[in-house]
Amino acid sequence: MAKLQKRYVCQSCGSVSSRWQGQCTDCTEWNTLVEEAPAVVTPFQAKHNLQGGGRAFQLVGLDAEVELPPRLATGIAELDRALGGGFVEGSATLIGGDPGIGKSTLLLQAAAKMALAGHGVAYVSGEEAADQVRLRARRLGLGNAPVQLAAATSVRDILTTLSATRPPALLIIDSIQTMHSDLIEGAPGTVSQVRASSQELIRFAKERGTALVLVGHVTKDGTIAGPRVLEHMVDTVLAFEGERSHQYRILRAIKNRFGGTDEIGVFAMQTEGLAEVSNPSALFLTQRDDSVTGTTVFPALEGTRPVLVEIQALVVRLASGATPRRAVVGWDSGRLAMILAVLEARCGLSFSSAEVYLNVAGGYRVQDPAADLAVAAALVSALSERPVPADAVAFGEIALSGEVRPVAHGALRLKEAGKLGFERALVPAAMASGEGLRLAGFANLGRLVDHLLGRG
């Protein structure tokens, strides 16, 4: 008799356990283990040798001539930038983002433009009826686009329908968590169903040369829901980021087998849909007619695109004995603590009796270590009530010794600042030229503090 082996799969991380328990040992989530259909284990399967009976295949060398994969332009320049030039035939792309961030809107706009350009496009929605998608397209002014719509959740029905006709150039599945495969048991959205449905859809895309786009739900932590193996199965993973209360949206490539992951696409949510933003700096810079203490402009770098953002600092003196607070929005709180420690240990500035608040304007999130010098300048300006010149930008990395170190692509940052009307820059001393800007170089943080405080 064949022996039935029970297995319990975590619905959060996909780990497998031989017995049920309240907490997953891998991801520490509670009540996520669900029993799946048992596998049949026979002595023949256990002892079978896989070294024979298969189909031999040809091995090729690394020096074989390979052509670059053709690209399908979407007609949306910012989306093509994030993808590396457009969709690749036979590729699988996974896009995730918070509810209401604009995933379906962006894909519907791309589908309509590709269909109007003569490409075959199929849009399958598992969450909305076809009439709902059609109404949204009319609201976006895309009602005349020849996009083939369908509302279905069965993978067998979808593949049967698409196989009966000429395969589309682009297939959009919205979303993969609603798809169901009848080959295995389980409700839609479970680990096994998401894995099996994705595998069948990706196999169809590879065999028929269709560019497949899967929309994925995200968890409360912002990661794509379902098994982690889903991100390994696809060729490209895109994250659609942004606060719903802010206008901007950023499309970032987390994984891309056909291009780089250092490019972003910037969009602005408007009444007619998502509009491309060719100058992202305009979204994150406020009007700077009057000099304000505690503000500095930092030229951040996203891939090859500079984005100028405004860093704001506020220092509030407290009564003796009160516990000061440190609040950060849009930057790393640990790095703020490091900058404050360097200012106190190397420059003699005391923040121990003051609350410190740091904010990156516009809801932008900065991860570039080159922001250290701009943050330090904003903190010194807020503490001394002396504004940083409104026509100046600042960037540079600060070491624990107080040394100001050079950063990558300094010339590109200065060129973008010059385009937007800035005339001077606070930079590391190693910088040589400034693309028409007047440079003030600082070898250490103490020199910057003396410059901002007018000590000569």
Salt bridges, closest charged atoms under 4 A:
GLU78 OE1 - ARG305 NH1 2.91
GLU127 OE2 - HIS217 NE2 2.49
GLU128 OE1 - ARG136 NH2 2.42
ASP131 OD1 - ARG134 NH1 2.50
ASP182 OD2 - ARG156 NE 2.69
GLU200 OE2 - ARG203 NH1 3.70
GLU231 OE2 - ARG228 NH1 3.48
ASP235 OD2 - LYS206 NZ 2.69
ASP235 OD1 - ARG257 NH1 2.83
GLU241 OE1 - ARG252 NH2 3.23
GLU243 OE2 - ARG365 NH2 3.74
GLU263 OE1 - ARG81 NH1 3.52
GLU302 OE1 - ARG252 NH1 2.89
GLU310 OE1 - ARG288 NH1 2.86
ASP368 OD2 - ARG413 NH2 2.94
ASP372 OD1 - ARG335 NE 2.79
ASP391 OD1 - ARG424 NE 3.19
GLU397 OE2 - ARG335 NH2 3.71
GLU403 OE1 - ARG405 NE 3.63
ASP450 OD1 - ARG455 NH1 3.02
